[in-house]
Amino acid sequence: MTTDRVRALLIVVALAAIVYAVPSGQNSANAIGAAFSALILAAMVLFGARIYREHRGRLEELGDAHRLLFFAGLGSFVVAMAARPSLTDTGPGTVLFIVLLLMPVVMLYAVYQRWRDVF
């Protein structure tokens, strides 16, 4: 190992020890994790907005029905991911979660087929 890697490893171990030793370390770690999650979500939203702006004309050429399928597929995926913790606690909820994951796959595949035909 190089000295840079050893130093980075020691920093991570020291931070872990601080989180373990400080009485409110778990709360601080949760807050930092939530902040990182929010940053990642914001980056994904900005990336999606940029991709949408670049391909807006192509989406318009798909037609109303396939554009509806596209956005409904994305929306049902978002709903499935938001409801995942509560849905996977029970058997019927897990089945519903799987259905909510399969719906956007089928919808987006239909949009992809139309996309190939148009372009």
JOPE-V226113 format. One record per helix or strand. SS is the DSSP state (A for helix, B for strand). FROM is the first residue (numbers start at 1). LEN is the number of residues. If there is no record, write none. Layout:
{{SS:FROM:LEN} {SS:FROM:LEN}}
This chain:
{{A:3:19} {A:25:30} {A:56:6} {A:64:24} {A:91:28}}
